[in-house]
Structure formats: C-alpha cells, structure tokens
C-alpha cells in the first residue's frame, strides 16, 4: 500500500473519492478540514493507493496541547470499502506506520479513529 499526502491540487481527486464512497461523511470532506483549520487544527489529507488506484482517503486533524503535547483525530474515517477486510487491514496498518514515521519527536497523547 502506497500513501500519498494530498495538497491543494488534489482537492478534486480527494472529494470525488469521498462523494462516490458508500462510507462518505462530511467530517472527512476537504471543506470540513478548511473549517477546522480556522480553529487552530492542522490538517493532513492522506490517500491510500494500491497498484496506482486510490483505495481510501483519510483526513487527520492535529492540535497542539499544553506542555508540548499533541492529539490527532480522524473523524468518521478513514473512508474506504470496509467490507473488504484485507483492504481495511492494509489501510489501518499503513495509517499507523505513516503516523509513527511522520509524527516522530512529537509528544502525542493519542491518535483517535472515530466511527459514526
């Protein structure tokens, strides 16, 4: 599983995947991330690719806390085909690896994945 971090030019690809997904949720929309960024949340949008095809997306909200701590939150996501257990496992595992690799040195209290 390959992970790519989306930037502004990828907005349509991200939102198109979200809209077509059976598991879509407004809290994973690009626009929701923009709203949250106005309230001191740092937004990371991630795409999970398998053989060049987008198989899942994930919007991670990060917030600084007192004493140098941070928390990270994935509201109602990642978005993928949850009926495909192999794919679901790969996405959750890849997200964990991505998180460990990219958040090194930060005093993270937790990463919360919240479903509906």
C-alpha positions as CSV (number, residue, x, y, z in Angstrom):
1,X,0.0,0.0,0.0
2,X,1.4,3.4,-1.0
3,X,0.5,6.5,0.9
4,X,0.4,10.0,-0.6
5,X,-0.2,13.2,1.2
6,X,-2.7,15.4,-0.8
7,X,-2.1,19.0,-1.5
8,X,-4.4,21.7,-2.8
9,X,-4.1,20.5,-6.4
10,X,-5.5,17.1,-5.3
11,X,-8.7,18.5,-3.8
12,X,-11.0,17.2,-6.6
13,X,-9.5,13.7,-6.6
14,X,-10.0,13.6,-2.8
15,X,-13.6,14.9,-2.8
16,X,-14.6,12.8,-5.8
17,X,-13.5,9.7,-4.0
18,X,-15.3,10.8,-0.9
19,X,-18.6,11.5,-2.7
20,X,-18.6,8.2,-4.5
21,X,-17.9,6.2,-1.4
22,X,-20.7,4.3,0.4
23,X,-18.9,5.3,3.6
24,X,-18.7,9.1,3.0
25,X,-19.1,11.6,5.8
26,X,-19.0,15.3,5.7
27,X,-16.4,15.3,8.5
28,X,-13.9,13.8,6.1
29,X,-14.6,16.4,3.4
30,X,-11.9,18.8,2.2
31,X,-14.1,21.7,3.2
32,X,-14.6,20.5,6.8
33,X,-10.8,20.4,7.1
34,X,-10.7,24.1,5.9
35,X,-13.3,25.0,8.6
36,X,-11.2,23.2,11.3
37,X,-8.0,24.9,10.2
38,X,-9.6,28.2,11.2
39,X,-9.7,26.9,14.8
40,X,-6.0,26.0,15.1
41,X,-6.3,22.4,13.8
42,X,-3.5,21.3,11.5
43,X,-4.9,19.3,8.6
44,X,-3.3,16.3,6.8
45,X,-5.1,14.6,4.0
46,X,-3.8,11.2,3.0
47,X,-4.6,8.9,0.1
48,X,-4.1,5.1,0.2
49,X,-3.1,3.7,-3.2
50,X,-2.8,0.1,-4.4
51,X,-1.4,-0.6,-7.9
52,X,-1.9,3.1,-8.7
53,X,-5.6,3.1,-7.8
54,X,-7.0,5.2,-4.9
55,X,-8.5,2.8,-2.4
56,X,-9.0,5.1,0.6
57,X,-8.7,8.6,2.0
58,X,-8.2,9.9,5.4
59,X,-8.3,13.4,6.9
60,X,-6.2,13.7,10.1
61,X,-6.8,16.7,12.3
62,X,-3.9,17.6,14.7
63,X,-4.0,20.0,17.6
64,X,-1.3,21.3,19.9
65,X,-2.0,20.9,23.6
66,X,-0.3,22.4,26.7
67,X,3.1,21.2,27.8
68,X,4.2,20.4,24.2
69,X,1.7,17.6,23.7
70,X,-0.4,17.0,20.6
71,X,-3.5,15.0,19.7
72,X,-4.6,13.6,16.3
73,X,-8.1,12.8,15.3
74,X,-9.6,11.1,12.2
75,X,-13.3,12.0,12.4
76,X,-15.5,9.2,10.8
77,X,-12.6,7.8,8.8
78,X,-10.6,6.6,7.1
79,X,-13.0,6.3,4.1
80,X,-12.7,3.0,2.3
81,X,-14.6,-0.1,1.4
82,X,-14.9,-1.5,5.0
83,X,-16.5,-4.8,3.6
84,X,-13.1,-5.6,2.1
85,X,-11.3,-6.9,5.3
86,X,-7.9,-7.3,3.6
87,X,-8.0,-3.7,2.3
88,X,-9.3,-2.4,5.6
89,X,-6.4,-4.1,7.4
90,X,-3.9,-2.7,4.9
91,X,-5.2,0.9,5.3
92,X,-5.3,0.8,9.1
93,X,-1.8,-0.7,9.2
94,X,-0.5,1.8,6.7
95,X,-2.0,4.7,8.6
96,X,-0.3,3.5,11.8
97,X,3.1,3.2,10.0
98,X,2.6,6.7,8.4
99,X,1.7,8.2,11.8
100,X,4.7,6.7,13.6
101,X,7.1,7.8,10.8
102,X,5.7,11.4,10.4
103,X,5.0,12.3,14.0
104,X,8.3,11.2,15.4
105,X,9.6,13.6,18.1
106,X,6.2,14.9,18.9
107,X,4.7,14.2,22.3
108,X,1.5,12.7,21.0
109,X,-1.2,11.7,23.6
110,X,-3.2,9.7,21.1
111,X,-4.5,9.1,17.5
112,X,-8.2,8.7,17.6
113,X,-10.2,7.0,14.8
114,X,-13.9,7.7,15.4
115,X,-16.7,6.0,13.5
116,X,-20.3,7.1,13.2
